[in-house]
Every structure is written in structure tokens, then in C-alpha cells.
């Protein structure tokens, strides 16, 4: 029950935030939503590892999460994989934001008269 209420719930929250970010048109809002998802994924991985390490028999349990049978290891692996992809997406968005900011800060060139 502790694993379902902790890491499994955090993974579901992160999945919802990742889905929300895909529909977001504004790059800055998308980045913020991904950052929130990243926090949930990090907490999922950290809390999950803590629970599994303190209770080794937990590794062998099969949990029912939203109608699917999952093991704690599969949930942790999913959190880790999503975290890596989210980090890459955030880095890409940071570059896009930096480019957009650089373009916006440029002064428009004065047009020459002929």
C-alpha cells in the first residue's frame, strides 16, 4: 500500500503532466509543466528506492495500479526512463527559449535609404 500511495501515485501524476505538456503551445509553459513532471519523477524514483531497499520482499510483490499488474521494479524503471526523456526535453526547450530571447533582445537594424 505504501508503494501504491507513494511512487506509483507520483508516476501517474507525472504521466498526466507529461501529457498536458504535449498539448501546450507556449514553450515556456511547456517547460514549466515538464519541470513539474520532472520533480514528480525524481520523487517517484527516490521514494521507490527507499521503500524497496528498506523492504527487500517488496521487490517480489505484484501491485495492481490502475487495473494493471506492475512490480515495484517496473515502476522504478518507468520513472527512470521518463526522467531521462524529460531531462532531454527540458534541455531542448531551454535552448529554444535562449534562442527566442536572443532574437528578441536584438535591436532591429535601421533600414538604409537608397
NORNOR-V547805 format. One record per helix or strand of 2 or more residues. SS is the DSSP state (H for helix, E for strand). FROM is the first residue (numbers start at 1). LEN is the number of residues. If there is no record, write none. Layout:
ss:SS from:FROM len:LEN
ss:SS from:FROM len:LEN
//
This chain:
ss:H from:2 len:21
ss:H from:27 len:28
ss:H from:56 len:5
ss:E from:62 len:4
ss:E from:68 len:4
ss:H from:72 len:34
//
